[in-house]
């Protein structure tokens, strides 16, 4: 943006107003008008300076235009032109300021991202196992920064932004350094919508501010990142819920909270971002939500991130000793001078409850322009006077512009911080204007700002998802009516299938006759299933899947989000009850089982739609080939295989029916094998262990996966996700991909919904271990003995199928321990397991005498103590650095161990193992 003004007329006539004819990354051409009533050639003195203390001066005669070169890109420069008389006297100067144009391509080239601007980075490429996972890589150049940042971020490392290259000293050579905000901006511009959404989710878990308005200096566009923000869900306790000892869980883009915006006018005199970090950090500890100049490379000049508007939320936990504010609020932070970024400033003035402007007293003339803007926000100034003294002022524009002090002059940052906190607290008490991020899109449109949901793919996918979710009034009734194939009949079929191998109800009749009767019963049940027409909801679901890759992902993500919005509040309350009863009354199994059943009834997630597809497919396989239903269902395995490649988990074991739809699963994996051109040699990592012990969270952290995580019970049954391996390390690892299996938590008490639900848990755990090369056992400290006993029984069953996987024990939520303490606990664990084996009659019958009979286990490298995930009290607590580092350490060891595991077959062989092991167990 160009600002220009003329000072009062002097004795020597001043030149006319400055005009910028050209603004490039490293040069500016400016011209000015002739002095009034002067016809003879004049001399002019041209001076320029920048916020980085660059300066220059030229005197020219007979010309009213000059090109100034060797400027820094993306910097604010001030220019003044004065008429110079023959005796050297000067007129009053005309002045103007302009930002040089940043060069996006130059920055992308420095970061090695020039190709990704047009061919976007994808989530699957970031998840891929590559050389950085198999060896230690130093950050030699800027080109190594994007991958290093993404990999640290996917591991939820809160130091992800603080990266240093070994090839230069950032303190002495800033010309080759990259500001982390430029790195983040570049990555968002070079990532597809899927990866952008995942980056934002991981940044929010690390308590990093996330992009709200993303500038593209090459296209001169600003994009509101609404789609990218949609995945953030948080539980918090505003004052009313805190009083009732309840919490609310909300998708933050839909949450109506006041927006407080912070901007800068003119030169920087105080770190706005550092001030915000102190303002928003809870009393327990300070956390750098917004990156600032005192952090690693934070003082490196920004090239492409000026104009970026970052956003975060302050969410109370309900504890007065911890909370800074008792009500939730959103906070926006504009990077750069508002004189250069008028669109962003106008947007914030229209959408915020309050705008706080950091400015020097010398900039007061600017506020006359506010009367020409649409300003619905309350406007406050944080101005500097008399050196380092600060004053908080309020600006009113009706009936005329008025600036009045809100507080007395503050001499220190601490005093200013206190005044700022009091100002915001007062605003929150007074029912400020509240808006959701979704509603901000209208304000963006008015300010000529794009949104990332405007694309046809995104809009069409949203409409397809709406056709399904608008039918959901009651989840239980919806499933019975619109997803009938997976209901009581499927559960009955599952019982018959498992009874075929268990023979629990076999009485005096011949075994073969009993099995024949079961087969007849199964056929009858399948015939009942065939009566169902493909429901309209399933047709809509299939229609949403049969699209382009981008639209398919958008559809699945929209459906996931909308289903979560439908079910969340009811499930959240049930999950709170479940957790409380499990902890306080573990022996009250009837109540726990009833709540567990209600959670199952009220749940409506993506897996329910894929279950329906699976049942329709299995059912249609009994029909003649020419039937319409069979032709419709033939495409379903391919669609599901593509979904697995998109990064969505696939249900392996149906957690409600306690069974595997074997034909369906085999067909999906076969299609996946074909899509990957038969390059599917794989190795398998599984996790089993106590419920609510953080199994899914740990897998997601280590491998960037998307297993469901929530309060109370999380995973039901078993789910799997596929990770591809970079071609350069496939030979080293001995496989093309890794299959990760997440399982339902083991319960130390039988919370029965039917006669064999406790047995089901052990069967699922045994299957997962049987399929694995490496099994991770997650142990919760409070129930360690019960869980270890169940785990041992799961491993014992493998003796019959000839499997003995490598086992890693992971102890969750462990405090810091010395090496001696860890060694002592390691020894105690082995002794405890050996004692259980010695005292167990079943193991004695199976000829199991010691731990090595059922598993491979190295006491020195297979026992892990993971610290608590949160550093402080959620929801404002970031992920603990120690958690991330320990998870990375475990991941490196798992990959190291996979190299030693013997080569096994591909996905086609996996299908055979799955069928064999499930029947055997």
HUTAGI-V920319 format. One line per field, one symbol per residue. phi: phi as a letter, one per 30 degrees, with the letter a starting at -180 (. if undefined). psi: psi as a letter, one per 30 degrees, with the letter a starting at -180 (. if undefined). burial: # if it has 9 or more other ideal C-beta (glycine too) atoms within 8 Angstrom, else .. A space follows every 10 residues. Layout:
BEGIN
phi: ???
psi: ???
burial: ???
END
This chain:
BEGIN
phi: .cbbacdddc ddddddedbc dabcebabcb bbddddiccd eccbccbbab dcidaabbcb bibbaaccch dddicdbcbb bbdcdddjdc dddcbabacd ddcdddddde cicedddccd dbdddddedb dddcadcddd bddddedddd dddddhddce dccbdddacd dcbddcdbde dddddddddc cddddedddd ddddddicdc dcccdbdddh bbbdcdeddd ddbbcabded ddddhbbccb dddcddbdcc cbbbciddba dddddddddc ddddacbddc dbdcceidcd edcbcdjdcc bbbcbdcjcd dcddbdbdac bcbddjdddc bdddddeddd cddabccdad edcddedddd dccdccddcb ccccbhiccb bcbcccccdb dbbbdcbdec cbdddddddd ddddeddddc hddcbddedd ddddddcicd bdcdddeddd dddddddddd ddcbdddddd dcbddcdddd ddddddddde cdhdcdccdd eddddddddd dddddddddd dddddedddd ddedddbded dddedddede ddddddcedd dedddddddd dddcbddddd dddddedddd dddbbedddd ddeddddddd ddcddddddd ddddddeddd ddddddjcdc dccdddchac dddddddddd ddedddhicb dbbbcbbbkd dhcidddddd ddcidbddba didcdcibbb bccdceedcd dddiacabcc ccbdddcdbd cdcbdbddde eddddddedd dcdbcccccc edbddddddd dedddddddd cicbddcccb cchcddbded dddddedddd ddddddddcc ddddddiccb eddcadacdd bbbbbcdedc cjcdcddddd eddddddded eddddddddd dddbdcddde eddedddddd d
psi: kkkklkllka ekklllkkkj fkjleglkkl lllkkkgjel klkkkkklll fgglllkkkl kflhkkkkah lkkglkkkkk kkkklegfkk lkkkllllkl kljeeeeeee fggeffeejk kleeeefkka fffflkklje lfffeeeeee eeefghjfge fikkkffljf ffiffglkkf eeeeeeeefg kleeeeeeee eeeeeghkkl kejjkjfefh lkkkheefff fjkkkljlee eeeghllkkk jfffkjlkkk kklkkakkfk jeeeeeeeef klfelkkiek klfglkgfgk kkeffkfkjl klkkjlfgje fekekflllk kkjkklkfff ieeeeeeeef flekkkjjll ffgffeffff ffljjflkkk kjlkkhcgkk kklkkkfkfl kkjkkellkk fleeeeeeee eeeeeeeefg ilkkkleeff eeeeefghkl lggfleeeee eeeeeefeff fjekeeeeee efhffgbeee eeeeeeeefe fehegkcflk eeeeeeeeee eeeeeeeeef ekljleeeee eeefeialee eeeeeeeeee eeeeeefeee eeeeeeeeee eeeeiffiee eeeeeeeeee efkjaefeee eeeeeeeeef ffllefkeee eefffeeeee eeeeffgklk kekjfefhlk ieeeeeeeee eeeeeghgih kllkklklak lgggeeeeee eeghahkkkl lbkdkkbkll kkklkkffge eefglflkkk kklkkkkgkj ikfafgeeee eeeeeeeeee flekkkjkkk efheeeeeee eeeeeeffef ghkilkkkkj jlhklkllee eeeeeeeeee eeeeeeeegj eeeeeghjfl effflkkjff ggkkjklkek iajlffklkk eeeeeeeeee eeeeeeeeef kkkaaaeeee eeeeeeeeee .
burial: ...#.....# .####.##.# ....###### ##..#..#.. .######### ...#....## .....#.#.. ########## #####....# ########## ########## ###..##..# ####.##### ####....#. .#.###.### ########.# ###.#....# ...#..#### ########## ########## ########## #######... .######### #########. ##....#### #####.#### ######...# ########## ##....#.## ##..####.# ########## ########.. .######### ########## ########## ########## ..##.##..# ....#.#### #####...## #####.#... #.#..##..# ....###.## #####.##.. .#..###..# #.###.#.## ###...#### ##.######. ##..#..##. .######.## ####.##### ..#....... ...##..##. ##..##..## .#.##.#### ##.##.#..# ########## ########.# ##.######. ##...#..#. ###.###### .#####.### ########## ..#...#.## .##.###### ########## ########## ########## ###.##...# ########## ########## #####.##.. .####.#### ######..## ..######## #########. ##....##.# ########## ########## #.##.##### #########. #...###### ####..#... .#..###.## .###.##..# ..#....#.. #.###.#... .######..# ###..##### #.######## #####.###. #..#.##### #.######.. #
END
